[in-house]
Amino acid sequence: TLFHWDTPQALEDAGGWPVRATAEAFAEYAQVVAGRLGDRVRHWITHNEPWVHAWIGHAWGEHAPGRTSEPDAVAAAHHLLLSHGWAADAIRRAAPQALVGITLNLAQAYPASDIPEDESAAWQVDGEGNRWFLDPLFRGAYPQDLLERNELVSPFVHDGDLAAIAAPLDLLGVNNYSRFIVGAGADGPRVEGNPEAQHTDMGWEVYPDGLHELLVRVTREYAPPAIYITENGAAFGDVRVHDGRIHDPERTAYLETHIDAVSRAVADGAPVKGYFVWSLLDNFEWAHGYSKRFGIVYVDYPTLERVPKDSFYWYRDLIRGRRGAPRPSPVSAA
């Protein structure tokens, strides 16, 4: 992965991703890295979750660079996409055998009810979170309903931009954790919760069927040549107990049901080629710091000791099962 929200300070000082020159610099960077590592690296991801960097970093102010400007977010989103297209071309020129893609954080948006207002609100959230990136990448155009609602997009689009963005992908990375339930609010769409469902420590509903439906939908509507689940996992409040182990049946059940959802999507035709758990280790979770633990390996932060959790051993046995050894028994979170 070439970019995970770590813009060089010099480029940020010059305007950052809302400025078109940053996309040009990124393409040069991609060419240099591919020239150095192309004989050893087969799979390349240009950007991880550009929606997050554009919106949470530039409109909501919760991630770096901490801006609260919708025009900056819209410009950043377009230039991130544009830089992907330019970088994909640069990587392929430097390393012809490379497989190039981009990773998007995608989640299905479901209407809170069957009334037209809720359905329209869910479609709007889908447009702003999913189709804003999928449509330019695979169709060479921004969604028409998005353009009709947001006049900020068009000024940043130059001739040739959309063709560059839509350069063929070798793979699509999908990060997925949950779903959205959306209702119509007085000031626009309102994301609602499901109080009867299980939630992770992030406050995200556990809903594996959403991953299955997302993969089938992306396959049907966009036909990516290959899909990799580049992030999927759950944060729970892990506690080291008297036996020295970390028993995390909720995480194990989450992984089991979501991997099953991926398997069902493959059976339904989704070209999923790989699955990566987020995360191997407990780590620094951006704005949440060390307060949220996603790892299947526990990290004692004062001592840096690593302790495999029960989910680690379950996942190990699952992988062994895929290679011919007996599969692990299902684990209940009850």
N, C-alpha and C positions, 0 to 999 in steps of 0.2 A: 504494500500500500504506500503510495507516494505522498498522500496528504491526509492527515487526520487532525485538522484544525490548528496546525502549528505554523502559522504564517511567519516568515522571517520578519524581525522587527523593522528592518530597513524598508521592506515592502509595505508593512503596515503604516509606517510613518509617511510613506508616499501616497497613502490613500487606501491601501488594502484591496480586498476583493470587490468593492464597489467601483474600482477603477479598472478599465480595460487592460492597462499595461500589466497588471498582475497576472492575467491569463497568459499574456505573451511570455512573461518571465517563467511561469509554470511550465510552459511547453519547452522552453530552453532547458530548464531543470530536468524534465523528464528525459530529454534527449541525452543529457550528460549521464544521468544515472543508468539509463538503458545501455549506453555505450560502454560503461564500466562493468555492469553486472549482467548484461544480456546473455552472455554465454553460460551463466549459472542459474539464472532465474527464468522460469517458464511462465508462471502466471503473474500478471500485473493488474493491480487495482489502482486506478488513477486517484479516486476520491472515496473517502468513507463518509457516508451520510451528509452529502452537501446540504440537504434541507436543514439539518440541525445547525450547521455552521452559519448558513444564511440567515435563518429566522431566529434561532435562540441566541446567536451571537450578535446579530445586527438589528433585530427588531425588538426582541424581548430583553436584551441586555443581561442575560443570565450566564452566558459563556463569553469568552474572549471573542472579539475585542470590546464587548460590553456596550455596544451602541443600542440606541432605542429609536431607530429611524426606519420606517417601512420602505421608503425609497431606496435606502442603502441595502436593505435585505433583498429587495427585488433585483437590484443591480448585481449584488453579490451572487444570487442564485443563477442569473444568466451567465455571468462571467465564470462561475465554477463549471457550469455545463459546457461553455465554450472552451474553457481550458482543457476539459476532458477530451473533447474532440481533437483539439490540436495536439495534446499529449499522446493520444492513441496513435496518431499518425507519426509522431516523432519516435515513439517506442518501436513501432513496426519498421521504420526505416533503419533504426540502430540495431534492432534485434528481430530479424524477419521471422524467427520461429516463435516469437512471443505470443501468448494468449492474453488479450487485453480486455478489461471490463471496468465496471464501476459498481460500487456498493451503495444501495439505497435503503434507508429505513422505511419500510412499508407496513401498513396496517389497514385492515378492512374497516370501513366506516359503515355502521348499521344504523338505520333510522330508529329512534326511540319508539315510534309507533308507525302505523300504516297511513297516517294522515299525510296529505301532499306536502304540507309545510315541513314536517320532519324529514320526509324523503328528500326534499330539495336541500335541506340543511346538510344531510348526510352526504349528498352528492357534492356540495360545495366543499366540505371538509376533505372528501376524497380527491377533489381537484387540487386543492392547495397542498395536500400532503403526499399524494401518490402521482396523479396524472401530470402535475406541474413538471415532473422530471421524466416520467415514463414516456409521455407523448413526444417531447422533443427528441429523446434518445431513439425511439423506435419508429416514429411517424414523421419526424422532421417538422413539427409544428406544435405550438402551444395549444392547449385545449381552448376551443372557441368560447365556452362559457366562462373560462377564467379571464380571457382577454376582455370580454364584455363587462366583467365585474371590476377588473383591475387595469386601469389605463396606464399604470406605471410601467408595464412590461415593455410595450412597443418601442419607446425611445431608445432603449439599450440594444435593440436588435439591428445589426447591420446586415447589408447584403452578404450572403454566403455563410452567415453564422449558423443558421439552422441546418444547412447541409453539412457543415463541419461537425456539429453536435451529433448528427444522425449517422456518423461513420459507423460501419458495421461493428457490432460487439461480438467478441468471442464468448463472453460469459457475463451474466448478471449476478452480482452479489446481493443477497437479501438479508437484512437484519430485521428480525421480528420478535416481539415480546408479548404483544397483547392485541386488543382491538379497541375501536372507539364506538360508543353508543352516542348518537347525536340527535338532539332535539332543536326545534326552532325557538330561539330566544328573541326578546324584544330588540336586541342590538345585533342580531345575527346568530349563526349556529352556536349551540351550547353543548359541550361535551358532558354527558351525564354518566354517572356511575351505575353499577349493578350491585346494590348492597347485599344481595343474597349470594353473590359469588365469592369464591376464594380470591384473595389478592396477595401479591407479593409485598415485600417491604417498600418497594417503590410506589405502592398504591395502584399497581397495574393488575387488572383482572386476569385470572388464569383462564384462558379460552383457547385450547389447542385447535378446535375446529376452525378458528379464524385463520390459522396458518395453512391448513389444508385448502380452505376456500381461496385464500390469497394466491397460493401457488397455482391452483387450477385456473383461476381468473387471469393471472399474468401470462400463463401459457396460452390460453385461448385468445386473449386480446392482443398480445404483443409478440408471441412466438420467439422468445430468446433461444439461441442455440444451446445454451447450458445455463443452469442455475446452481449457485452455491449458497447454502445457508451459512453466511459468514458470521452471524451472531444469533444465538438463541439461548436463553438461560433465565435464571431467576435469582433475585436477592431475598434472602431470609435471614432472620436473626439467629445466627449460629452460636451455640454455646458449647464450650469444651467441658465435658462431664467427667465424673470421677474416674472412669476407666481410661481417660486420656483421649477418647475418640470424639468425633463430632458427628452426631446422628442427625441427618438432615433428610428425613423421609419426604418432606414437602418438595424439596428440590429434585430428589430422585423421581418422584411421581411426575413432576413438571417435565423433566427431560423425557421420561418414558412416554407420556402422552403426546408430547410434541414431536418426538421422533416417529411415533406411530402415525401422526398426522402427515408427516413428510412421506412416509412409506405409502400411505393411502393416496397422496397426491401423485407419487411416481406411478402407482397402479392406474391412475386416471390420466396418465400421459405427460405429467410434468417432467422436464428433462433435468432433474436434480442430480448433480454429480458429486456433491459433497456436503457435509454438515459439520459445523464447528460450534462447540459449546462456548458460550460466554459465561464464565471464563475459567481458564485453568487455575489462576490464583486470585484470591481476594486482592483488590487493588484500589488505587485512587480513582474514584468515580466522578471526575470532573467537579461540577458544582456541589456534589454531595460529599466530596472528600473521601475519608475512610469509613464513613458511617454505613455504607451499604456493601454487603458482602455477596458477590456473585460467584465466587470461586468454587470449584470442586476440590480445591486444596486450600485449607485454612492457613492464614498468615497471622502469627502472633506479632503484631506490629512493634511492640517494645523490644522483642528479642529477634525478630525476623525468622523464627522457627516456622517450618512448613509442616502441616499435618494433613494428610489426605483425609477427606471426609468420606462418609459412607457412599455418597453419590459418586465419588471418584472410583471406588471399587466396583460399583454397579456399572459405571460407564466402561471401565476396563473390561469387565466380563462381557458386556454387550459387544464391544469391538472384537473380542476373542470369538464370540458367537458368530459374528459376521464372517469370520475367517475359518469357521468350521468347528470350533469348540462349542460345548453346550451353552445355550443362552441363559442369562440370569432369570430368576423368577421375578414376576411382577411385584412391585413394592407399593403398598398403599400408604397414603399420607395420613390415614386416620389414626 
